[in-house]
Amino acid sequence: MKKIIAIIILMMGLIFGSNRTMFETNNNNYLLQTTVISVSDDIITVIDNSGNLWEFYSAEDWEVEDECICIMNNNNTNTITDDIIIEVK
């Protein structure tokens, strides 16, 4: 059931194409679909559907063009540039 809900939420984000996914999880968190565009040492660079770039550190084996979902925190601001990645799946 959780997988179906996650897929629906992901599709909503793609359909609406906004800077922030229309679905807010709890508090100030939301889901953001991204694609890996660069892997350098342990620094992974991803891009979202709006063209925003994000970076995170990971010891996992990420490859260019891998899809991932970032759990983001909006830091109580209206602009996406202040948001931070909490977790990556």
PyMOL Python script that loads the backbone (N, CA, C, O; Angstrom):
from pymol import cmd

cmd.read_pdbstr("""\
ATOM      1  N   MET A   1       0.817  -1.193   0.000  1.00  0.00           N
ATOM      2  CA  MET A   1       0.000   0.000   0.000  1.00  0.00           C
ATOM      3  C   MET A   1       0.862   1.258   0.000  1.00  0.00           C
ATOM      4  O   MET A   1       0.552   2.231  -0.688  1.00  0.00           O
ATOM      5  N   LYS A   2       1.967   1.232   0.792  1.00  0.00           N
ATOM      6  CA  LYS A   2       2.848   2.398   0.856  1.00  0.00           C
ATOM      7  C   LYS A   2       3.474   2.686  -0.501  1.00  0.00           C
ATOM      8  O   LYS A   2       3.649   3.848  -0.868  1.00  0.00           O
ATOM      9  N   LYS A   3       3.817   1.623  -1.261  1.00  0.00           N
ATOM     10  CA  LYS A   3       4.418   1.820  -2.577  1.00  0.00           C
ATOM     11  C   LYS A   3       3.433   2.493  -3.519  1.00  0.00           C
ATOM     12  O   LYS A   3       3.824   3.359  -4.302  1.00  0.00           O
ATOM     13  N   ILE A   4       2.167   2.111  -3.457  1.00  0.00           N
ATOM     14  CA  ILE A   4       1.136   2.714  -4.315  1.00  0.00           C
ATOM     15  C   ILE A   4       0.984   4.190  -3.976  1.00  0.00           C
ATOM     16  O   ILE A   4       0.892   5.026  -4.876  1.00  0.00           O
ATOM     17  N   ILE A   5       0.957   4.518  -2.697  1.00  0.00           N
ATOM     18  CA  ILE A   5       0.830   5.916  -2.272  1.00  0.00           C
ATOM     19  C   ILE A   5       2.043   6.710  -2.738  1.00  0.00           C
ATOM     20  O   ILE A   5       1.895   7.831  -3.226  1.00  0.00           O
ATOM     21  N   ALA A   6       3.248   6.142  -2.594  1.00  0.00           N
ATOM     22  CA  ALA A   6       4.466   6.837  -3.024  1.00  0.00           C
ATOM     23  C   ALA A   6       4.445   7.096  -4.523  1.00  0.00           C
ATOM     24  O   ALA A   6       4.860   8.165  -4.970  1.00  0.00           O
ATOM     25  N   ILE A   7       3.966   6.132  -5.307  1.00  0.00           N
ATOM     26  CA  ILE A   7       3.892   6.304  -6.760  1.00  0.00           C
ATOM     27  C   ILE A   7       2.884   7.393  -7.116  1.00  0.00           C
ATOM     28  O   ILE A   7       3.148   8.216  -7.993  1.00  0.00           O
ATOM     29  N   ILE A   8       1.752   7.406  -6.458  1.00  0.00           N
ATOM     30  CA  ILE A   8       0.740   8.438  -6.720  1.00  0.00           C
ATOM     31  C   ILE A   8       1.293   9.817  -6.377  1.00  0.00           C
ATOM     32  O   ILE A   8       1.104  10.770  -7.134  1.00  0.00           O
ATOM     33  N   ILE A   9       1.975   9.924  -5.240  1.00  0.00           N
ATOM     34  CA  ILE A   9       2.561  11.199  -4.832  1.00  0.00           C
ATOM     35  C   ILE A   9       3.595  11.646  -5.849  1.00  0.00           C
ATOM     36  O   ILE A   9       3.626  12.816  -6.229  1.00  0.00           O
ATOM     37  N   LEU A  10       4.444  10.726  -6.295  1.00  0.00           N
ATOM     38  CA  LEU A  10       5.454  11.035  -7.280  1.00  0.00           C
ATOM     39  C   LEU A  10       4.810  11.517  -8.578  1.00  0.00           C
ATOM     40  O   LEU A  10       5.278  12.485  -9.179  1.00  0.00           O
ATOM     41  N   MET A  11       3.749  10.858  -9.012  1.00  0.00           N
ATOM     42  CA  MET A  11       3.052  11.251 -10.237  1.00  0.00           C
ATOM     43  C   MET A  11       2.433  12.635 -10.091  1.00  0.00           C
ATOM     44  O   MET A  11       2.428  13.414 -11.044  1.00  0.00           O
ATOM     45  N   MET A  12       1.912  12.947  -8.912  1.00  0.00           N
ATOM     46  CA  MET A  12       1.340  14.272  -8.690  1.00  0.00           C
ATOM     47  C   MET A  12       2.401  15.344  -8.885  1.00  0.00           C
ATOM     48  O   MET A  12       2.135  16.388  -9.480  1.00  0.00           O
ATOM     49  N   GLY A  13       3.599  15.087  -8.384  1.00  0.00           N
ATOM     50  CA  GLY A  13       4.689  16.039  -8.551  1.00  0.00           C
ATOM     51  C   GLY A  13       5.051  16.232 -10.004  1.00  0.00           C
ATOM     52  O   GLY A  13       5.326  17.354 -10.430  1.00  0.00           O
ATOM     53  N   LEU A  14       5.057  15.150 -10.779  1.00  0.00           N
ATOM     54  CA  LEU A  14       5.370  15.257 -12.196  1.00  0.00           C
ATOM     55  C   LEU A  14       4.287  15.994 -12.958  1.00  0.00           C
ATOM     56  O   LEU A  14       4.587  16.797 -13.842  1.00  0.00           O
ATOM     57  N   ILE A  15       3.040  15.733 -12.631  1.00  0.00           N
ATOM     58  CA  ILE A  15       1.919  16.369 -13.330  1.00  0.00           C
ATOM     59  C   ILE A  15       1.892  17.859 -13.070  1.00  0.00           C
ATOM     60  O   ILE A  15       1.733  18.650 -13.999  1.00  0.00           O
ATOM     61  N   PHE A  16       2.045  18.250 -11.814  1.00  0.00           N
ATOM     62  CA  PHE A  16       1.970  19.672 -11.470  1.00  0.00           C
ATOM     63  C   PHE A  16       3.252  20.400 -11.828  1.00  0.00           C
ATOM     64  O   PHE A  16       3.220  21.611 -12.044  1.00  0.00           O
ATOM     65  N   GLY A  17       4.394  19.697 -11.898  1.00  0.00           N
ATOM     66  CA  GLY A  17       5.644  20.283 -12.344  1.00  0.00           C
ATOM     67  C   GLY A  17       6.087  21.500 -11.560  1.00  0.00           C
ATOM     68  O   GLY A  17       6.729  22.385 -12.126  1.00  0.00           O
ATOM     69  N   SER A  18       5.774  21.576 -10.304  1.00  0.00           N
ATOM     70  CA  SER A  18       6.133  22.743  -9.513  1.00  0.00           C
ATOM     71  C   SER A  18       7.538  22.597  -8.951  1.00  0.00           C
ATOM     72  O   SER A  18       8.137  21.524  -9.021  1.00  0.00           O
ATOM     73  N   ASN A  19       8.060  23.688  -8.392  1.00  0.00           N
ATOM     74  CA  ASN A  19       9.371  23.633  -7.753  1.00  0.00           C
ATOM     75  C   ASN A  19       9.337  22.721  -6.543  1.00  0.00           C
ATOM     76  O   ASN A  19      10.308  22.017  -6.266  1.00  0.00           O
ATOM     77  N   ARG A  20       8.244  22.728  -5.832  1.00  0.00           N
ATOM     78  CA  ARG A  20       8.076  21.845  -4.693  1.00  0.00           C
ATOM     79  C   ARG A  20       6.920  20.914  -4.994  1.00  0.00           C
ATOM     80  O   ARG A  20       5.895  21.327  -5.537  1.00  0.00           O
ATOM     81  N   THR A  21       7.096  19.653  -4.635  1.00  0.00           N
ATOM     82  CA  THR A  21       6.033  18.685  -4.838  1.00  0.00           C
ATOM     83  C   THR A  21       4.793  19.146  -4.096  1.00  0.00           C
ATOM     84  O   THR A  21       4.900  19.713  -3.008  1.00  0.00           O
ATOM     85  N   MET A  22       3.633  18.915  -4.658  1.00  0.00           N
ATOM     86  CA  MET A  22       2.390  19.371  -4.055  1.00  0.00           C
ATOM     87  C   MET A  22       2.089  18.653  -2.742  1.00  0.00           C
ATOM     88  O   MET A  22       1.265  19.115  -1.953  1.00  0.00           O
ATOM     89  N   PHE A  23       2.751  17.534  -2.513  1.00  0.00           N
ATOM     90  CA  PHE A  23       2.478  16.757  -1.308  1.00  0.00           C
ATOM     91  C   PHE A  23       3.484  17.096  -0.221  1.00  0.00           C
ATOM     92  O   PHE A  23       4.686  16.911  -0.411  1.00  0.00           O
ATOM     93  N   GLU A  24       3.020  17.578   0.889  1.00  0.00           N
ATOM     94  CA  GLU A  24       3.874  17.807   2.050  1.00  0.00           C
ATOM     95  C   GLU A  24       3.719  16.601   2.959  1.00  0.00           C
ATOM     96  O   GLU A  24       2.598  16.181   3.244  1.00  0.00           O
ATOM     97  N   THR A  25       4.837  16.034   3.421  1.00  0.00           N
ATOM     98  CA  THR A  25       4.748  14.892   4.322  1.00  0.00           C
ATOM     99  C   THR A  25       4.347  15.405   5.690  1.00  0.00           C
ATOM    100  O   THR A  25       3.197  15.806   5.871  1.00  0.00           O
ATOM    101  N   ASN A  26       5.237  15.408   6.647  1.00  0.00           N
ATOM    102  CA  ASN A  26       4.901  15.970   7.950  1.00  0.00           C
ATOM    103  C   ASN A  26       5.733  17.217   8.191  1.00  0.00           C
ATOM    104  O   ASN A  26       6.779  17.403   7.570  1.00  0.00           O
ATOM    105  N   ASN A  27       5.274  18.057   9.078  1.00  0.00           N
ATOM    106  CA  ASN A  27       5.974  19.306   9.384  1.00  0.00           C
ATOM    107  C   ASN A  27       6.254  20.080   8.109  1.00  0.00           C
ATOM    108  O   ASN A  27       5.322  20.474   7.408  1.00  0.00           O
ATOM    109  N   ASN A  28       7.513  20.303   7.800  1.00  0.00           N
ATOM    110  CA  ASN A  28       7.888  21.080   6.615  1.00  0.00           C
ATOM    111  C   ASN A  28       8.579  20.220   5.576  1.00  0.00           C
ATOM    112  O   ASN A  28       9.328  20.737   4.747  1.00  0.00           O
ATOM    113  N   ASN A  29       8.345  18.928   5.605  1.00  0.00           N
ATOM    114  CA  ASN A  29       9.019  18.012   4.698  1.00  0.00           C
ATOM    115  C   ASN A  29       8.161  17.712   3.474  1.00  0.00           C
ATOM    116  O   ASN A  29       6.932  17.719   3.539  1.00  0.00           O
ATOM    117  N   TYR A  30       8.839  17.448   2.355  1.00  0.00           N
ATOM    118  CA  TYR A  30       8.144  17.065   1.133  1.00  0.00           C
ATOM    119  C   TYR A  30       9.040  16.152   0.307  1.00  0.00           C
ATOM    120  O   TYR A  30      10.241  16.071   0.562  1.00  0.00           O
ATOM    121  N   LEU A  31       8.478  15.474  -0.665  1.00  0.00           N
ATOM    122  CA  LEU A  31       9.223  14.569  -1.536  1.00  0.00           C
ATOM    123  C   LEU A  31       9.586  15.272  -2.837  1.00  0.00           C
ATOM    124  O   LEU A  31       8.800  16.052  -3.374  1.00  0.00           O
ATOM    125  N   LEU A  32      10.790  14.988  -3.341  1.00  0.00           N
ATOM    126  CA  LEU A  32      11.248  15.606  -4.574  1.00  0.00           C
ATOM    127  C   LEU A  32      11.928  14.544  -5.434  1.00  0.00           C
ATOM    128  O   LEU A  32      12.901  13.924  -5.005  1.00  0.00           O
ATOM    129  N   GLN A  33      11.418  14.335  -6.645  1.00  0.00           N
ATOM    130  CA  GLN A  33      12.030  13.377  -7.563  1.00  0.00           C
ATOM    131  C   GLN A  33      13.236  14.029  -8.224  1.00  0.00           C
ATOM    132  O   GLN A  33      13.159  15.167  -8.687  1.00  0.00           O
ATOM    133  N   THR A  34      14.357  13.299  -8.267  1.00  0.00           N
ATOM    134  CA  THR A  34      15.573  13.816  -8.882  1.00  0.00           C
ATOM    135  C   THR A  34      16.256  12.729  -9.700  1.00  0.00           C
ATOM    136  O   THR A  34      15.921  11.549  -9.597  1.00  0.00           O
ATOM    137  N   THR A  35      17.222  13.151 -10.516  1.00  0.00           N
ATOM    138  CA  THR A  35      18.031  12.248 -11.318  1.00  0.00           C
ATOM    139  C   THR A  35      19.499  12.590 -11.090  1.00  0.00           C
ATOM    140  O   THR A  35      19.876  13.762 -11.097  1.00  0.00           O
ATOM    141  N   VAL A  36      20.319  11.573 -10.890  1.00  0.00           N
ATOM    142  CA  VAL A  36      21.748  11.784 -10.683  1.00  0.00           C
ATOM    143  C   VAL A  36      22.378  12.262 -11.986  1.00  0.00           C
ATOM    144  O   VAL A  36      22.183  11.657 -13.040  1.00  0.00           O
ATOM    145  N   ILE A  37      23.149  13.372 -11.903  1.00  0.00           N
ATOM    146  CA  ILE A  37      23.835  13.879 -13.095  1.00  0.00           C
ATOM    147  C   ILE A  37      25.352  13.848 -12.945  1.00  0.00           C
ATOM    148  O   ILE A  37      26.081  13.984 -13.928  1.00  0.00           O
ATOM    149  N   SER A  38      25.833  13.667 -11.693  1.00  0.00           N
ATOM    150  CA  SER A  38      27.274  13.634 -11.478  1.00  0.00           C
ATOM    151  C   SER A  38      27.597  12.857 -10.211  1.00  0.00           C
ATOM    152  O   SER A  38      26.911  12.967  -9.194  1.00  0.00           O
ATOM    153  N   VAL A  39      28.672  12.061 -10.303  1.00  0.00           N
ATOM    154  CA  VAL A  39      29.176  11.342  -9.138  1.00  0.00           C
ATOM    155  C   VAL A  39      30.668  11.637  -9.061  1.00  0.00           C
ATOM    156  O   VAL A  39      31.429  11.254  -9.950  1.00  0.00           O
ATOM    157  N   SER A  40      31.083  12.319  -7.996  1.00  0.00           N
ATOM    158  CA  SER A  40      32.485  12.674  -7.822  1.00  0.00           C
ATOM    159  C   SER A  40      32.891  12.337  -6.399  1.00  0.00           C
ATOM    160  O   SER A  40      32.434  12.974  -5.449  1.00  0.00           O
ATOM    161  N   ASP A  41      33.749  11.335  -6.251  1.00  0.00           N
ATOM    162  CA  ASP A  41      34.100  10.809  -4.927  1.00  0.00           C
ATOM    163  C   ASP A  41      32.803  10.419  -4.225  1.00  0.00           C
ATOM    164  O   ASP A  41      32.068   9.570  -4.730  1.00  0.00           O
ATOM    165  N   ASP A  42      32.508  11.010  -3.087  1.00  0.00           N
ATOM    166  CA  ASP A  42      31.270  10.696  -2.361  1.00  0.00           C
ATOM    167  C   ASP A  42      30.224  11.800  -2.514  1.00  0.00           C
ATOM    168  O   ASP A  42      29.215  11.788  -1.809  1.00  0.00           O
ATOM    169  N   ILE A  43      30.448  12.757  -3.424  1.00  0.00           N
ATOM    170  CA  ILE A  43      29.497  13.842  -3.647  1.00  0.00           C
ATOM    171  C   ILE A  43      28.621  13.496  -4.847  1.00  0.00           C
ATOM    172  O   ILE A  43      29.109  13.309  -5.961  1.00  0.00           O
ATOM    173  N   ILE A  44      27.316  13.416  -4.594  1.00  0.00           N
ATOM    174  CA  ILE A  44      26.347  13.076  -5.636  1.00  0.00           C
ATOM    175  C   ILE A  44      25.586  14.350  -5.987  1.00  0.00           C
ATOM    176  O   ILE A  44      25.042  15.012  -5.103  1.00  0.00           O
ATOM    177  N   THR A  45      25.545  14.697  -7.273  1.00  0.00           N
ATOM    178  CA  THR A  45      24.787  15.861  -7.735  1.00  0.00           C
ATOM    179  C   THR A  45      23.564  15.355  -8.484  1.00  0.00           C
ATOM    180  O   THR A  45      23.667  14.501  -9.365  1.00  0.00           O
ATOM    181  N   VAL A  46      22.396  15.898  -8.118  1.00  0.00           N
ATOM    182  CA  VAL A  46      21.141  15.504  -8.759  1.00  0.00           C
ATOM    183  C   VAL A  46      20.432  16.744  -9.278  1.00  0.00           C
ATOM    184  O   VAL A  46      20.705  17.863  -8.843  1.00  0.00           O
ATOM    185  N   ILE A  47      19.517  16.527 -10.214  1.00  0.00           N
ATOM    186  CA  ILE A  47      18.713  17.612 -10.766  1.00  0.00           C
ATOM    187  C   ILE A  47      17.247  17.237 -10.616  1.00  0.00           C
ATOM    188  O   ILE A  47      16.875  16.080 -10.811  1.00  0.00           O
ATOM    189  N   ASP A  48      16.407  18.221 -10.267  1.00  0.00           N
ATOM    190  CA  ASP A  48      14.974  17.952 -10.161  1.00  0.00           C
ATOM    191  C   ASP A  48      14.282  18.335 -11.462  1.00  0.00           C
ATOM    192  O   ASP A  48      14.932  18.807 -12.394  1.00  0.00           O
ATOM    193  N   ASN A  49      12.979  18.137 -11.532  1.00  0.00           N
ATOM    194  CA  ASN A  49      12.216  18.394 -12.765  1.00  0.00           C
ATOM    195  C   ASN A  49      12.163  19.859 -13.148  1.00  0.00           C
ATOM    196  O   ASN A  49      11.818  20.187 -14.284  1.00  0.00           O
ATOM    197  N   SER A  50      12.503  20.761 -12.212  1.00  0.00           N
ATOM    198  CA  SER A  50      12.497  22.193 -12.502  1.00  0.00           C
ATOM    199  C   SER A  50      13.887  22.715 -12.853  1.00  0.00           C
ATOM    200  O   SER A  50      14.056  23.906 -13.116  1.00  0.00           O
ATOM    201  N   GLY A  51      14.875  21.834 -12.857  1.00  0.00           N
ATOM    202  CA  GLY A  51      16.228  22.242 -13.211  1.00  0.00           C
ATOM    203  C   GLY A  51      17.084  22.656 -12.030  1.00  0.00           C
ATOM    204  O   GLY A  51      18.216  23.098 -12.229  1.00  0.00           O
ATOM    205  N   ASN A  52      16.586  22.528 -10.805  1.00  0.00           N
ATOM    206  CA  ASN A  52      17.371  22.861  -9.617  1.00  0.00           C
ATOM    207  C   ASN A  52      18.376  21.757  -9.347  1.00  0.00           C
ATOM    208  O   ASN A  52      18.049  20.575  -9.449  1.00  0.00           O
ATOM    209  N   LEU A  53      19.604  22.140  -9.002  1.00  0.00           N
ATOM    210  CA  LEU A  53      20.651  21.182  -8.678  1.00  0.00           C
ATOM    211  C   LEU A  53      20.766  21.027  -7.169  1.00  0.00           C
ATOM    212  O   LEU A  53      20.637  21.997  -6.422  1.00  0.00           O
ATOM    213  N   TRP A  54      21.009  19.796  -6.730  1.00  0.00           N
ATOM    214  CA  TRP A  54      21.159  19.469  -5.314  1.00  0.00           C
ATOM    215  C   TRP A  54      22.360  18.560  -5.171  1.00  0.00           C
ATOM    216  O   TRP A  54      22.680  17.796  -6.082  1.00  0.00           O
ATOM    217  N   GLU A  55      23.035  18.639  -4.016  1.00  0.00           N
ATOM    218  CA  GLU A  55      24.157  17.753  -3.746  1.00  0.00           C
ATOM    219  C   GLU A  55      23.988  17.093  -2.394  1.00  0.00           C
ATOM    220  O   GLU A  55      23.435  17.677  -1.462  1.00  0.00           O
ATOM    221  N   PHE A  56      24.478  15.851  -2.300  1.00  0.00           N
ATOM    222  CA  PHE A  56      24.504  15.160  -1.021  1.00  0.00           C
ATOM    223  C   PHE A  56      25.695  14.212  -1.013  1.00  0.00           C
ATOM    224  O   PHE A  56      26.214  13.830  -2.061  1.00  0.00           O
ATOM    225  N   TYR A  57      26.110  13.846   0.177  1.00  0.00           N
ATOM    226  CA  TYR A  57      27.208  12.907   0.355  1.00  0.00           C
ATOM    227  C   TYR A  57      26.643  11.513   0.532  1.00  0.00           C
ATOM    228  O   TYR A  57      25.654  11.319   1.240  1.00  0.00           O
ATOM    229  N   SER A  58      27.275  10.539  -0.115  1.00  0.00           N
ATOM    230  CA  SER A  58      26.794   9.165   0.006  1.00  0.00           C
ATOM    231  C   SER A  58      27.929   8.194  -0.283  1.00  0.00           C
ATOM    232  O   SER A  58      28.705   8.391  -1.219  1.00  0.00           O
ATOM    233  N   ALA A  59      28.020   7.154   0.519  1.00  0.00           N
ATOM    234  CA  ALA A  59      28.997   6.095   0.279  1.00  0.00           C
ATOM    235  C   ALA A  59      28.401   4.998  -0.598  1.00  0.00           C
ATOM    236  O   ALA A  59      29.103   4.072  -1.003  1.00  0.00           O
ATOM    237  N   GLU A  60      27.099   5.104  -0.891  1.00  0.00           N
ATOM    238  CA  GLU A  60      26.437   4.111  -1.740  1.00  0.00           C
ATOM    239  C   GLU A  60      26.926   4.238  -3.184  1.00  0.00           C
ATOM    240  O   GLU A  60      27.529   5.244  -3.558  1.00  0.00           O
ATOM    241  N   ASP A  61      26.663   3.218  -3.978  1.00  0.00           N
ATOM    242  CA  ASP A  61      27.091   3.211  -5.375  1.00  0.00           C
ATOM    243  C   ASP A  61      26.040   3.854  -6.265  1.00  0.00           C
ATOM    244  O   ASP A  61      25.211   3.151  -6.844  1.00  0.00           O
ATOM    245  N   TRP A  62      26.057   5.162  -6.384  1.00  0.00           N
ATOM    246  CA  TRP A  62      25.159   5.891  -7.281  1.00  0.00           C
ATOM    247  C   TRP A  62      25.822   6.004  -8.643  1.00  0.00           C
ATOM    248  O   TRP A  62      27.044   6.109  -8.744  1.00  0.00           O
ATOM    249  N   GLU A  63      25.001   5.981  -9.692  1.00  0.00           N
ATOM    250  CA  GLU A  63      25.495   6.144 -11.050  1.00  0.00           C
ATOM    251  C   GLU A  63      24.708   7.235 -11.755  1.00  0.00           C
ATOM    252  O   GLU A  63      23.550   7.484 -11.420  1.00  0.00           O
ATOM    253  N   VAL A  64      25.326   7.883 -12.724  1.00  0.00           N
ATOM    254  CA  VAL A  64      24.652   8.905 -13.526  1.00  0.00           C
ATOM    255  C   VAL A  64      23.404   8.289 -14.139  1.00  0.00           C
ATOM    256  O   VAL A  64      23.432   7.154 -14.616  1.00  0.00           O
ATOM    257  N   GLU A  65      22.310   9.041 -14.124  1.00  0.00           N
ATOM    258  CA  GLU A  65      20.979   8.686 -14.619  1.00  0.00           C
ATOM    259  C   GLU A  65      20.173   7.843 -13.636  1.00  0.00           C
ATOM    260  O   GLU A  65      19.048   7.459 -13.956  1.00  0.00           O
ATOM    261  N   ASP A  66      20.710   7.539 -12.442  1.00  0.00           N
ATOM    262  CA  ASP A  66      19.902   6.885 -11.419  1.00  0.00           C
ATOM    263  C   ASP A  66      18.801   7.840 -10.983  1.00  0.00           C
ATOM    264  O   ASP A  66      19.026   9.045 -10.861  1.00  0.00           O
ATOM    265  N   GLU A  67      17.615   7.299 -10.749  1.00  0.00           N
ATOM    266  CA  GLU A  67      16.497   8.085 -10.222  1.00  0.00           C
ATOM    267  C   GLU A  67      16.500   7.974  -8.704  1.00  0.00           C
ATOM    268  O   GLU A  67      16.784   6.906  -8.161  1.00  0.00           O
ATOM    269  N   CYS A  68      16.187   9.067  -8.016  1.00  0.00           N
ATOM    270  CA  CYS A  68      16.087   8.988  -6.559  1.00  0.00           C
ATOM    271  C   CYS A  68      15.031   9.970  -6.066  1.00  0.00           C
ATOM    272  O   CYS A  68      14.705  10.958  -6.724  1.00  0.00           O
ATOM    273  N   ILE A  69      14.523   9.665  -4.906  1.00  0.00           N
ATOM    274  CA  ILE A  69      13.557  10.532  -4.240  1.00  0.00           C
ATOM    275  C   ILE A  69      14.256  11.172  -3.049  1.00  0.00           C
ATOM    276  O   ILE A  69      14.819  10.474  -2.206  1.00  0.00           O
ATOM    277  N   CYS A  70      14.222  12.473  -2.981  1.00  0.00           N
ATOM    278  CA  CYS A  70      14.804  13.198  -1.849  1.00  0.00           C
ATOM    279  C   CYS A  70      13.679  13.611  -0.910  1.00  0.00           C
ATOM    280  O   CYS A  70      12.660  14.153  -1.337  1.00  0.00           O
ATOM    281  N   ILE A  71      13.880  13.349   0.352  1.00  0.00           N
ATOM    282  CA  ILE A  71      12.977  13.892   1.366  1.00  0.00           C
ATOM    283  C   ILE A  71      13.579  15.232   1.753  1.00  0.00           C
ATOM    284  O   ILE A  71      14.691  15.300   2.277  1.00  0.00           O
ATOM    285  N   MET A  72      12.842  16.280   1.492  1.00  0.00           N
ATOM    286  CA  MET A  72      13.336  17.644   1.650  1.00  0.00           C
ATOM    287  C   MET A  72      12.672  18.329   2.842  1.00  0.00           C
ATOM    288  O   MET A  72      11.576  17.951   3.258  1.00  0.00           O
ATOM    289  N   ASN A  73      13.347  19.335   3.383  1.00  0.00           N
ATOM    290  CA  ASN A  73      12.758  20.201   4.394  1.00  0.00           C
ATOM    291  C   ASN A  73      12.769  21.609   3.834  1.00  0.00           C
ATOM    292  O   ASN A  73      13.794  22.071   3.333  1.00  0.00           O
ATOM    293  N   ASN A  74      11.625  22.304   3.914  1.00  0.00           N
ATOM    294  CA  ASN A  74      11.517  23.627   3.298  1.00  0.00           C
ATOM    295  C   ASN A  74      12.027  24.762   4.188  1.00  0.00           C
ATOM    296  O   ASN A  74      11.995  25.922   3.776  1.00  0.00           O
ATOM    297  N   ASN A  75      12.492  24.455   5.383  1.00  0.00           N
ATOM    298  CA  ASN A  75      13.055  25.460   6.292  1.00  0.00           C
ATOM    299  C   ASN A  75      12.112  26.631   6.556  1.00  0.00           C
ATOM    300  O   ASN A  75      12.563  27.729   6.880  1.00  0.00           O
ATOM    301  N   ASN A  76      10.831  26.407   6.423  1.00  0.00           N
ATOM    302  CA  ASN A  76       9.820  27.454   6.661  1.00  0.00           C
ATOM    303  C   ASN A  76       9.992  28.680   5.779  1.00  0.00           C
ATOM    304  O   ASN A  76       9.694  29.795   6.208  1.00  0.00           O
ATOM    305  N   THR A  77      10.465  28.491   4.557  1.00  0.00           N
ATOM    306  CA  THR A  77      10.609  29.611   3.624  1.00  0.00           C
ATOM    307  C   THR A  77       9.768  29.351   2.376  1.00  0.00           C
ATOM    308  O   THR A  77       9.313  28.231   2.142  1.00  0.00           O
ATOM    309  N   ASN A  78       9.570  30.391   1.587  1.00  0.00           N
ATOM    310  CA  ASN A  78       8.783  30.266   0.361  1.00  0.00           C
ATOM    311  C   ASN A  78       9.634  29.926  -0.858  1.00  0.00           C
ATOM    312  O   ASN A  78       9.091  29.594  -1.912  1.00  0.00           O
ATOM    313  N   THR A  79      10.956  30.004  -0.734  1.00  0.00           N
ATOM    314  CA  THR A  79      11.801  29.718  -1.893  1.00  0.00           C
ATOM    315  C   THR A  79      12.466  28.365  -1.733  1.00  0.00           C
ATOM    316  O   THR A  79      12.826  27.959  -0.627  1.00  0.00           O
ATOM    317  N   ILE A  80      12.622  27.681  -2.836  1.00  0.00           N
ATOM    318  CA  ILE A  80      13.213  26.347  -2.819  1.00  0.00           C
ATOM    319  C   ILE A  80      14.715  26.393  -2.563  1.00  0.00           C
ATOM    320  O   ILE A  80      15.290  25.387  -2.150  1.00  0.00           O
ATOM    321  N   THR A  81      15.360  27.522  -2.792  1.00  0.00           N
ATOM    322  CA  THR A  81      16.809  27.612  -2.636  1.00  0.00           C
ATOM    323  C   THR A  81      17.267  27.465  -1.189  1.00  0.00           C
ATOM    324  O   THR A  81      18.446  27.207  -0.946  1.00  0.00           O
ATOM    325  N   ASP A  82      16.376  27.621  -0.235  1.00  0.00           N
ATOM    326  CA  ASP A  82      16.709  27.447   1.180  1.00  0.00           C
ATOM    327  C   ASP A  82      16.439  26.031   1.672  1.00  0.00           C
ATOM    328  O   ASP A  82      16.745  25.712   2.821  1.00  0.00           O
ATOM    329  N   ASP A  83      15.880  25.189   0.835  1.00  0.00           N
ATOM    330  CA  ASP A  83      15.513  23.838   1.254  1.00  0.00           C
ATOM    331  C   ASP A  83      16.751  22.961   1.401  1.00  0.00           C
ATOM    332  O   ASP A  83      17.785  23.202   0.778  1.00  0.00           O
ATOM    333  N   ILE A  84      16.616  21.929   2.249  1.00  0.00           N
ATOM    334  CA  ILE A  84      17.729  21.010   2.447  1.00  0.00           C
ATOM    335  C   ILE A  84      17.268  19.560   2.280  1.00  0.00           C
ATOM    336  O   ILE A  84      16.104  19.231   2.511  1.00  0.00           O
ATOM    337  N   ILE A  85      18.199  18.713   1.878  1.00  0.00           N
ATOM    338  CA  ILE A  85      17.922  17.279   1.753  1.00  0.00           C
ATOM    339  C   ILE A  85      18.080  16.642   3.126  1.00  0.00           C
ATOM    340  O   ILE A  85      19.104  16.805   3.789  1.00  0.00           O
ATOM    341  N   ILE A  86      17.046  15.914   3.539  1.00  0.00           N
ATOM    342  CA  ILE A  86      17.094  15.201   4.807  1.00  0.00           C
ATOM    343  C   ILE A  86      17.518  13.754   4.598  1.00  0.00           C
ATOM    344  O   ILE A  86      18.315  13.206   5.358  1.00  0.00           O
ATOM    345  N   GLU A  87      16.963  13.145   3.543  1.00  0.00           N
ATOM    346  CA  GLU A  87      17.229  11.732   3.272  1.00  0.00           C
ATOM    347  C   GLU A  87      17.034  11.470   1.776  1.00  0.00           C
ATOM    348  O   GLU A  87      16.269  12.165   1.108  1.00  0.00           O
ATOM    349  N   VAL A  88      17.726  10.476   1.271  1.00  0.00           N
ATOM    350  CA  VAL A  88      17.626  10.112  -0.149  1.00  0.00           C
ATOM    351  C   VAL A  88      17.289   8.637  -0.233  1.00  0.00           C
ATOM    352  O   VAL A  88      17.859   7.814   0.484  1.00  0.00           O
ATOM    353  N   LYS A  89      16.344   8.308  -1.126  1.00  0.00           N
ATOM    354  CA  LYS A  89      15.942   6.911  -1.340  1.00  0.00           C
ATOM    355  C   LYS A  89      16.074   6.572  -2.802  1.00  0.00           C
ATOM    356  O   LYS A  89      15.787   5.444  -3.203  1.00  0.00           O
TER     357      LYS A  89
END
""", "prot")
cmd.dss("prot")
cmd.show_as("cartoon", "prot")
cmd.util.cbc("prot")
cmd.orient("prot")
